[in-house]
């Protein structure tokens, strides 16, 4: 699901792709095709970048993008539950500073 942005041209052959045309005032099609959820998720990601990280490097972009859905999927959880889930997921794994900057 996307809007009519030119950056999505060519997706039809590779993906099951539906669009809505915001410039014509269309925001939902056939009662299921809309991008509101995605736009809300991007808003949360931008807030995470500006509020927590302040900026992100291209080198570690994949790490930031991996962290985002984890946080987003637990956005309604209580803080203690989120910390417990993080500790359970870490399971003794760690990344050293040389690995991080290497």
Secondary structure as UniProt FT lines:
FT   HELIX           6..8
FT   TURN            9..10
FT   TURN            12..14
FT   HELIX           22..24
FT   TURN            30..32
FT   HELIX           36..48
FT   HELIX           49..53
FT   HELIX           58..60
FT   HELIX           61..73
FT   TURN            74..76
FT   HELIX           79..90
FT   TURN            91..92
FT   HELIX           97..101
//
